[in-house]
């Protein structure tokens, strides 16, 4: 019985030690010194949220440390001393991950205990822009100060290219009917990425009918459009809207002159080439007749 009681006491002592070790480890982890850091970046126009990935060096290699999402353009984190790297991955409006930033390296070290009267600001670690498929940089190397591509969904645009369609231009086209030739002065103004307003004034002339001495038409209009940019320059565009077309006819005697005005709906679609040349097709109707126009134009596009 004495031996059994000793064995029981030893087992109880070992059980107590096993229970105590995790508690002491937790106490040590809770007392671990941590430092505040803020990661900031410039966001893409189409980002719904951002994935923040932080790795820490463990046993000579990087191990996953933090994986979180944020809708802000910064992320506050509290980290123990060590070597780290991080990157930011934007998710588009359909919550699909796009091209992320390159890995950025940084270290958190223990600083001497200095008492400061006022609270120190959170240290900021910036990410300049999002870029994709870049090789890993050596620790503490900063990104180049060159223009970086804009992320559109899962695509990236070349530096200087944009999804904002701001233009001033003129075009000349034919309707293959009355009026035979139509010249247009127009401008577009982006109200958001890809979305733009278009205002224009179309002048038409020349009739195909022998009994018409002269023909002159004017058509001011206002459209709402969508622009889908190419990767390098230019892009597709489409717009629709309303206008009022006024026609002035001078007929050969004994017919008299005539004037008419009516509301029209138009749809304009085409392609912008190299940011300065347009090819377009316009469909127009006043609900009693239709008109088709093919046109070429010169534009000045500004960003």
C-alpha positions in Angstrom: 0.0 0.0 0.0 2.9 2.4 0.8 4.4 1.8 -2.6 1.1 2.4 -4.3 0.5 5.6 -2.5 4.0 6.9 -3.5 3.3 6.0 -7.1 0.0 7.9 -7.0 1.7 11.0 -5.4 4.4 10.9 -8.2 1.7 10.7 -10.9 -0.2 13.6 -9.4 3.0 15.7 -9.2 3.8 15.0 -12.9 0.3 15.8 -13.9 0.5 19.1 -12.1 3.7 19.9 -13.9 2.2 19.1 -17.3 -0.7 21.4 -16.5 1.6 24.1 -15.3 3.9 24.2 -18.4 1.3 25.4 -20.9 0.1 28.0 -18.4 3.7 29.4 -18.0 4.2 29.4 -21.8 1.0 31.4 -22.2 2.0 33.8 -19.5 5.4 34.3 -21.3 3.6 34.9 -24.7 1.2 37.3 -23.2 4.1 39.3 -21.7 5.9 39.4 -25.0 6.8 42.9 -26.1 5.0 44.1 -29.2 5.3 47.1 -31.4 2.7 49.0 -33.4 3.1 49.3 -37.2 0.8 50.7 -39.9 1.0 49.5 -43.5 -0.3 52.0 -46.0 -0.8 51.8 -49.8 -2.4 53.4 -52.8 -5.6 51.6 -53.9 -6.9 50.5 -57.2 -10.2 52.2 -58.4 -12.0 48.9 -58.6 -10.9 47.3 -55.3 -13.7 46.0 -53.1 -11.3 45.1 -50.3 -7.6 44.2 -49.8 -6.0 41.0 -48.5 -3.0 41.7 -46.2 -0.5 38.9 -46.0 2.3 39.1 -43.4 5.0 36.3 -43.1 7.6 36.0 -40.3 11.0 34.4 -40.3 10.8 31.2 -38.3 13.7 28.7 -38.1 15.4 30.4 -41.1 12.4 30.5 -43.5 9.2 32.7 -43.9 6.1 31.3 -42.3 2.6 32.6 -42.6 1.9 35.0 -39.7 -1.2 37.1 -40.5 -3.8 36.8 -43.2 -6.6 39.4 -42.9 -8.9 41.6 -45.1 -9.6 45.3 -44.9 -11.5 47.9 -46.9 -9.2 50.7 -45.8 -6.0 51.8 -47.5 -4.1 51.0 -44.3 -3.7 48.2 -41.9 -2.6 48.5 -38.2 -0.8 45.5 -36.7 1.0 44.7 -33.4 4.1 42.6 -33.9 6.8 41.0 -31.7 10.4 41.6 -32.6 11.6 39.7 -35.7 12.0 39.8 -39.5 8.9 40.1 -41.7 7.7 40.5 -45.2 4.2 41.5 -46.4 2.2 42.1 -49.6 -1.2 43.6 -50.4 -3.6 41.8 -52.8 -6.6 43.9 -54.1 -10.0 42.1 -54.7 -12.2 43.6 -57.5 -15.9 44.4 -57.3 -16.6 40.7 -57.8 -14.3 39.9 -54.9 -11.8 38.2 -57.3 -8.1 38.6 -56.3 -6.0 40.7 -58.7 -2.3 41.3 -59.0 -0.7 42.0 -55.7 2.2 44.1 -54.6 5.7 42.8 -54.5 6.9 41.4 -51.2 8.1 44.2 -48.9 10.7 43.3 -46.2 11.0 44.9 -42.8 12.2 44.1 -39.3 10.9 44.9 -35.8 13.6 45.2 -33.2 13.6 45.9 -29.5 14.5 49.6 -28.8 16.0 50.9 -25.6 13.4 51.8 -22.9 13.2 55.6 -23.3 10.4 57.5 -21.5 8.9 60.1 -23.8 6.4 62.6 -22.5 4.1 62.4 -25.6 2.7 59.4 -27.4 4.7 58.5 -30.5 2.9 58.1 -33.8 2.4 54.6 -35.3 5.3 53.9 -37.7 4.1 53.7 -41.3 5.4 51.2 -43.8 4.3 52.3 -47.3 3.4 50.3 -50.4 3.8 52.7 -53.4 1.7 50.9 -56.0 0.3 47.5 -56.9 2.5 45.6 -59.4 2.3 41.9 -60.5 4.8 39.1 -61.2 7.8 41.0 -59.8 10.8 39.1 -58.4 11.3 39.2 -54.7 13.5 42.1 -53.6 16.3 41.9 -51.2 15.4 43.0 -47.6 14.6 46.7 -47.2 14.9 47.5 -50.9 12.3 50.1 -51.9 10.2 50.1 -55.0 11.3 52.1 -58.1 9.9 55.5 -58.5 8.7 54.9 -62.0 5.1 55.1 -63.0 3.3 51.9 -62.1 0.4 50.2 -64.0 -3.2 50.7 -63.0 -5.1 47.5 -62.1 -8.5 47.0 -63.9 -10.1 43.9 -62.6 -7.4 41.2 -63.2 -5.7 43.2 -66.0 -3.1 45.8 -65.6 -2.8 48.9 -67.8 0.5 50.3 -69.1 1.9 53.4 -67.4 0.0 56.4 -68.8 -3.0 54.4 -69.8 -6.3 55.0 -67.9 -9.9 53.8 -67.7 -11.1 57.4 -67.6 -12.3 58.6 -71.0 -11.8 62.4 -71.3 -11.6 63.7 -74.9 -12.2 66.6 -77.2 -12.7 65.8 -80.9 -14.2 66.2 -84.3 -15.6 63.6 -86.7 -16.9 63.3 -90.3 -19.2 60.6 -91.4 -21.9 59.6 -93.9 -25.5 58.4 -93.3 -25.9 57.0 -96.9 -29.2 59.0 -96.9 -30.3 62.6 -96.1 -28.1 64.3 -94.9 -25.4 62.6 -96.8 -22.5 64.1 -94.8 -22.5 64.8 -91.1 -19.7 66.6 -89.1 -19.7 66.4 -85.3 -17.9 68.4 -82.6 -17.9 66.4 -79.3 -16.4 66.0 -76.0 -16.4 63.3 -73.3 -15.9 63.7 -69.5 -15.3 60.8 -67.2 -17.5 60.8 -64.1 -16.0 57.6 -62.8 -13.6 54.9 -64.1 -15.0 53.7 -67.4 -18.2 55.8 -67.1 -18.4 59.1 -69.0 -20.7 61.8 -70.3 -20.6 62.8 -73.9 -21.9 66.1 -75.3 -21.9 66.8 -79.1 -23.2 68.9 -81.9 -23.8 67.4 -85.3 -24.1 69.4 -88.5 -25.6 67.6 -91.6 -25.8 68.7 -95.3 -26.3 67.5 -98.9 -29.4 65.7 -100.1 -29.6 62.7 -102.4 -32.9 64.0 -104.0 -32.9 66.2 -107.1 -35.9 68.2 -106.0 -34.0 69.4 -102.9 -32.0 72.6 -103.5 -30.3 72.6 -100.1 -30.5 70.7 -96.8 -29.1 71.6 -93.4 -29.6 69.7 -90.2 -28.4 70.3 -86.6 -28.5 67.7 -83.8 -27.3 68.5 -80.3 -27.2 65.5 -78.0 -26.1 64.3 -74.6 -25.1 60.7 -74.0 -24.0 58.4 -71.1 -21.2 56.0 -72.1 -18.9 53.2 -71.0 -15.2 52.9 -72.0 -13.3 49.7 -71.9 -9.5 50.5 -72.3 -7.0 48.4 -74.1 -3.9 47.4 -72.1 -1.6 49.9 -73.8 -3.6 52.7 -75.4 -7.1 53.4 -76.7 -10.1 51.1 -76.1 -13.7 50.3 -77.0 -16.6 52.8 -76.2 -20.4 52.7 -76.3 -22.9 55.4 -75.3 -26.6 56.1 -75.6 -28.7 59.2 -75.1 -31.2 61.8 -76.4 -31.1 64.8 -78.7 -33.2 67.1 -80.9 -32.7 67.0 -84.6 -33.8 70.1 -86.6 -33.9 69.9 -90.4 -34.2 72.8 -92.9 -35.2 71.9 -96.5 -35.2 74.3 -99.5 -37.1 72.6 -102.4 -37.1 73.5 -106.1 -40.1 75.5 -107.3 -43.0 75.1 -107.1 -42.3 73.4 -103.7 -41.8 75.7 -100.7 -39.2 75.4 -98.0 -39.8 73.3 -94.9 -38.5 73.0 -91.3 -39.0 70.1 -88.9 -37.8 69.2 -85.4 -38.1 66.0 -83.4 -36.6 64.1 -80.5 -34.2 61.3 -81.3 -32.6 58.4 -79.4 -29.1 57.5 -80.5 -26.6 54.7 -79.8 -23.0 55.4 -80.6 -20.3 52.7 -80.5 -16.7 52.4 -81.7 -13.1 52.1 -81.0 -10.4 54.6 -80.0 -7.0 53.9 -81.5 -3.8 55.2 -79.9 -5.8 57.8 -77.9 -6.2 60.1 -80.9 -8.2 58.3 -83.7 -11.9 57.2 -83.5 -13.9 54.8 -85.7 -17.6 54.8 -84.8 -21.1 53.8 -85.8 -24.2 55.7 -84.7 -27.8 54.4 -84.8 -30.4 57.2 -84.5 -34.2 57.0 -84.5 -37.1 59.4 -83.9 -39.5 56.4 -83.7 -40.9 57.2 -87.1 -37.6 56.6 -89.0 -34.0 55.5 -88.5 -30.6 56.8 -89.5 -27.2 55.1 -89.6 -23.9 56.8 -89.6 -20.3 55.6 -90.1 -17.7 58.2 -89.0 -14.0 58.7 -88.5 -12.6 61.3 -86.1 -9.6 62.9 -84.5 -9.6 63.3 -80.7 -7.4 64.8 -78.1 -7.5 62.5 -75.0 -6.4 63.8 -71.6 -6.0 62.0 -68.3 
